[in-house]
């Protein structure tokens, strides 16, 4: 096992800067995800770690080795691609053994490692099958076994689950996490799937506009985003913004609030937050699942009347898009049992939330 240190790495393609001065430390034995929208630079960074691309500036360390100028085959990495890249004419055993034979290991050592890798991914009974005889999830596990058989110091995963259907993808996420925990191998996953990154990772690096916007645990990036970009990208969010409105402390509540606070769509309401804003201009976030349905009390703070514009039923939860008394909209998400009868567009509802769930965002950054 080895950690990875990305030191001031940039990558430029002609006039386009794909990545700019990335500083990142991936810890030994960690499951780390690179998450971001398409074109943010996450695959470019993975390719530089793998050795398929050279950084324009900076260096890459794997353990104590500077691998910046080393070719991929000398970096000691296992890689699983999005399309698995299995040889269709070879059996499962032969696919997993391929990298070991290239390394000219003995037949007994090849067999030992292949048997161990197939047992790890629970495919021992399918060693003689060919890829076309396997399901998508089984082919994905063969690709993982092939990467692990060479006993790499780091495992790189380039959106390996994106071709699977929703249920199989969930199952394979569990399998992937179990395998990583069992082997203890340092793993970097590239994905654009937020739920996948949140459920699998020890820590997540959020990339946006060629820069590393935030690194943190799943809880940190979701509940304490570093800036508006991260807040808006991770999950659903309601954003509020005020300009030139002084925040005052209300002793009765022990909280801060702004009167005539404007949502981004232009609706005025009183907004209360438990955190002290640093200035009169700021952006705040409120997660939809923190909004509750019903009468929140008589204060009128953080409580609005709304009309349902759209209802989305997802089985375990109900998502409401509501229009406020003015022109603005909010998204609210509630567990299915909250509604004995599914609400309809046009119904009136009262919404309220706690001051602690209104989170001020730093004004710096993207």
C-alpha positions in Angstrom: 0.0 0.0 0.0 1.1 3.5 -0.7 -0.2 7.0 -0.3 -0.2 9.5 -3.2 1.0 13.1 -3.1 0.0 15.5 -5.9 2.3 18.5 -5.7 1.2 21.7 -7.5 0.2 19.8 -10.6 -1.2 21.6 -13.7 -2.1 20.4 -17.1 -2.4 22.6 -20.2 -3.7 21.6 -23.6 -2.8 24.5 -26.0 -4.7 27.5 -24.7 -6.9 25.5 -22.4 -6.0 24.8 -18.8 -7.6 21.5 -17.8 -6.1 21.5 -14.2 -4.5 24.3 -12.3 -2.1 23.9 -9.3 -3.7 20.9 -7.7 -2.4 20.0 -4.3 -3.7 16.7 -2.9 -2.6 14.1 -0.4 -4.3 10.7 -0.7 -3.6 8.7 2.5 -2.3 5.1 2.5 -5.2 2.6 2.6 -7.8 5.3 1.9 -10.8 5.1 -0.5 -10.7 8.5 -2.1 -13.1 9.7 -4.8 -12.5 12.5 -7.4 -16.0 14.0 -8.0 -17.1 16.7 -10.4 -19.1 17.5 -13.5 -18.1 16.5 -17.0 -15.0 18.4 -18.1 -13.9 19.4 -14.6 -10.5 17.6 -15.0 -11.0 14.5 -12.8 -10.2 12.0 -15.6 -7.2 14.2 -16.6 -5.9 14.0 -13.0 -6.4 10.2 -12.9 -4.6 9.8 -16.2 -1.6 11.8 -14.9 -1.5 9.6 -11.8 -1.6 6.5 -14.0 1.1 7.9 -16.3 -1.0 8.2 -19.5 -0.6 12.0 -19.4 2.4 14.1 -18.3 1.7 17.1 -16.0 2.6 20.4 -17.5 3.9 21.5 -14.1 4.3 19.8 -10.7 5.1 16.3 -9.6 3.4 13.1 -8.5 4.6 10.9 -5.6 3.5 7.3 -5.0 4.8 6.4 -1.5 8.3 7.7 -1.4 8.8 7.5 -5.2 8.6 10.4 -7.6 6.8 8.8 -10.5 6.2 12.0 -12.5 8.5 10.8 -15.4 7.9 7.0 -15.1 5.8 5.1 -17.7 2.6 3.5 -16.5 4.0 -0.1 -16.2 6.7 1.1 -13.8 4.3 2.8 -11.3 2.9 -0.4 -9.7 -0.8 0.5 -10.3 -3.9 -1.5 -10.9 -6.4 0.2 -13.2 -10.1 -0.6 -13.9 -11.5 1.2 -16.9 -15.1 2.2 -17.6 -15.4 -0.4 -20.4 -13.5 -3.2 -18.4 -11.3 -3.9 -21.5 -11.5 -7.7 -21.1 -10.2 -9.9 -23.9 -13.2 -11.6 -25.4 -11.3 -14.7 -26.7 -9.8 -15.5 -23.2 -11.4 -17.2 -20.3 -11.9 -15.4 -17.0 -8.8 -17.1 -15.6 -6.7 -16.1 -18.6 -7.9 -12.5 -18.4 -6.9 -12.2 -14.8 -3.6 -13.9 -15.5 -2.7 -11.7 -18.4 -0.8 -9.1 -16.5 1.0 -11.7 -14.4 2.2 -13.5 -17.5 3.5 -10.3 -19.0 5.6 -9.9 -15.8 6.9 -13.5 -16.5 5.9 -14.9 -13.2 6.1 -18.7 -12.7 3.0 -20.8 -13.5 2.5 -21.7 -9.9 2.7 -18.1 -8.8 0.3 -17.0 -11.6 -2.2 -19.7 -10.5 -1.9 -18.7 -6.8 -2.6 -15.1 -7.5 -5.4 -15.7 -10.0 -7.1 -18.1 -7.6 -6.8 -15.6 -4.7 -8.1 -12.7 -6.9 -11.1 -14.7 -8.2 -12.0 -15.8 -4.7 -11.8 -12.2 -3.5 -14.5 -11.2 -6.1 -16.4 -14.5 -5.6 -15.9 -15.7 -9.2 -13.9 -18.9 -8.6 -16.6 -21.1 -10.1 -16.5 -19.1 -13.4 -12.8 -19.3 -14.1 -13.3 -21.1 -17.4 -16.1 -18.9 -18.8 -15.6 -16.2 -21.4 -16.7 -12.6 -21.0 -19.8 -13.0 -23.2 -21.1 -15.6 -20.8 -21.0 -13.2 -17.9 -23.4 -10.5 -16.6 -22.3 -6.9 -16.5 -21.6 -7.1 -12.8 -19.5 -10.3 -13.2 -17.4 -8.7 -16.0 -16.8 -5.7 -13.8 -15.6 -8.1 -11.0 -13.2 -9.8 -13.5 -11.7 -6.4 -14.3 -11.2 -5.7 -10.5 -9.7 -9.2 -10.0 -7.2 -8.6 -12.9 -6.2 -5.3 -11.4 -5.7 -6.8 -7.9 -3.9 -9.9 -9.1 -0.7 -7.9 -9.9 -0.7 -6.8 -6.2 -0.6 -3.0 -6.9 0.2 -0.4 -4.4 -2.7 1.7 -5.6 -6.0 0.9 -7.4 -7.4 3.4 -9.9 -11.0 3.2 -10.9 -12.2 5.2 -13.9 -16.1 5.3 -13.5 -16.2 1.4 -13.4 -19.9 1.2 -12.5 -21.3 3.7 -15.0 -22.4 1.0 -17.5 -24.4 -1.0 -15.0 -28.2 -0.7 -14.3 -29.3 1.1 -11.2 -29.9 -2.0 -8.9 -26.7 -3.8 -10.0 -24.7 -0.6 -9.6 -25.9 -0.4 -5.9 -24.9 -4.0 -5.4 -21.5 -3.5 -6.9 -20.9 -0.4 -4.8 -21.2 -2.6 -1.7 -19.0 -5.3 -3.3 -16.4 -2.7 -4.2 -16.3 -1.2 -0.7 -16.0 -4.7 0.8 -13.1 -5.6 -1.4 -11.3 -2.4 -0.7 -11.7 -2.8 3.0 -10.6 -6.4 2.9 -7.4 -5.7 0.9 -6.7 -2.3 2.5 -5.4 -1.0 -0.9 -5.2 2.7 -1.5 -8.0 3.4 -4.0 -8.9 6.4 -6.1 -12.3 6.4 -7.8 -13.3 8.9 -10.6 -17.0 9.4 -10.7 -19.6 12.0 -11.6 -22.2 10.2 -9.4 -22.6 12.1 -6.1 -24.4 9.3 -4.3 -21.7 6.8 -5.3 -18.9 9.1 -4.0 -20.7 9.9 -0.8 -21.5 6.2 0.0 -18.1 4.7 -0.9 -15.5 7.3 0.1 -13.4 8.0 3.2 -12.8 11.4 1.7 -13.8 13.2 -1.5 -12.1 15.7 -3.7 -14.5 18.1 -5.5 -13.1 19.3 -8.8 -14.6 22.3 -10.7 -13.4 24.6 -13.4 -10.0 22.8 -13.3 -9.4 23.5 -9.6 -9.7 21.4 -6.5 -12.6 23.1 -4.8 -12.7 21.1 -1.5 -11.4 17.9 0.1 -13.2 16.4 3.0 -15.2 13.5 4.3 -18.6 12.9 2.8 -20.3 14.6 5.8 -18.0 17.6 5.5 -18.5 18.3 1.8 -22.3 17.8 2.1 -22.9 19.7 5.4 -20.1 22.2 5.3 -19.3 23.0 1.6 -16.3 25.2 1.0 -18.1 27.5 -1.5 -21.2 27.9 -3.6 -19.9 25.6 -6.3 -19.6 22.7 -3.9 -23.0 23.4 -2.3 -24.7 23.6 -5.6 -23.0 20.5 -7.0 -23.4 18.1 -4.1 -27.1 17.1 -3.7 -30.0 19.4 -4.1 -29.9 22.8 -2.4 -31.9 26.0 -1.9 -29.7 29.1 -2.2 -30.4 32.5 -0.6 -28.5 35.7 -1.2 -28.7 39.1 0.3 -26.9 42.3 -0.6 -26.5 45.3 1.7 -28.9 43.9 4.4 -27.4 44.2 7.9 -27.6 41.1 10.0 -28.7 41.8 13.6 -28.6 39.6 16.7 -32.0 39.0 18.3 -31.5 38.3 22.0 -34.8 36.6 22.3 -33.8 33.9 20.0 -30.0 34.1 20.4 -29.7 33.9 16.6 -28.8 36.1 13.7 -31.4 37.2 11.1 -31.9 39.4 8.1 -35.1 41.0 7.3 -36.3 41.3 3.7 -33.9 38.6 2.8 -34.0 37.8 -0.9 -34.0 34.4 -2.5 -32.2 34.1 -5.8 -35.6 34.1 -7.5 -36.6 37.4 -5.8 -38.8 36.4 -2.9 -38.6 38.4 0.3 -38.7 36.6 3.6 -37.1 36.8 7.1 -34.2 34.4 7.3 -32.7 33.3 10.6 -29.4 31.5 11.0 -27.5 30.2 14.0 -24.2 31.2 12.5 -22.9 34.8 12.4 -22.6 36.0 8.8 -19.2 37.7 8.2 -20.7 40.6 6.1 -23.9 42.0 4.8 -23.6 40.4 1.4 -23.6 36.6 1.5 -25.0 33.4 0.2 -26.7 30.8 2.4 -27.8 27.2 1.7 -30.7 25.2 3.0 -30.9 21.5 2.1 -34.4 20.3 0.9 -34.5 17.5 3.4 -34.1 20.0 6.3 -37.4 21.7 5.4 -40.4 20.3 7.3 -44.0 20.3 6.5 -46.6 21.9 8.9 -46.9 24.6 11.5 -43.5 25.4 13.0 -44.7 27.7 15.7 -45.8 31.3 16.1 -42.5 33.2 15.6 -42.8 33.5 11.8 -39.1 33.1 11.5 -38.0 30.6 8.9 -41.6 29.8 8.2 -43.4 30.3 4.9 -46.7 29.6 3.2 -46.3 28.0 -0.2 -48.2 26.5 -3.0 -47.1 23.2 -4.5 -46.1 23.5 -8.1 -44.8 20.0 -8.8 -44.7 16.6 -6.9 -42.2 13.8 -7.5 -42.8 10.5 -5.8 -39.7 8.3 -5.4 -41.0 5.5 -3.2 -39.1 6.3 -0.1 -39.5 10.0 -0.3 -41.6 12.8 -1.8 -40.0 15.8 -3.5 -42.0 19.1 -3.6 -41.2 22.1 -5.8 -43.2 24.9 -4.2 -43.9 28.5 -5.0 -43.6 31.0 -2.2 -46.0 33.9 -1.6 -43.8 36.1 -3.8 -42.0 34.9 -7.0 -39.5 32.5 -5.5 -39.3 28.7 -5.4 -38.1 26.2 -2.9 -37.4 22.4 -3.1 -38.5 20.4 -0.1 -38.0 16.6 0.4 -39.9 14.6 2.9 -40.0 10.9 3.8 -42.9 9.0 2.3 -44.7 8.4 5.6 -45.2 12.1 6.1 -48.0 12.1 3.6 -50.9 9.7 4.2 -52.2 10.9 0.9 -49.9 12.1 -1.8 -50.2 15.9 -2.2 -51.1 17.4 -5.5 -50.0 20.5 -7.5 -52.0 23.5 -6.4 -52.2 22.4 -2.7 -51.2 24.9 -0.1 -48.6 23.9 2.5 -46.7 25.5 5.4 -42.9 25.0 5.5 -40.5 25.6 8.3 -36.9 24.8 9.2 -34.4 25.3 12.1 -32.0 28.2 12.1 -29.1 25.7 12.5 -29.9 24.3 9.0 -29.4 27.7 7.3 -25.7 27.5 6.5 -23.7 30.6 5.4 -21.3 30.0 2.5 -17.9 31.6 2.1 -17.9 34.4 -0.5 -14.5 33.3 -1.8 -14.0 30.7 -4.5 -16.1 29.7 -7.5 
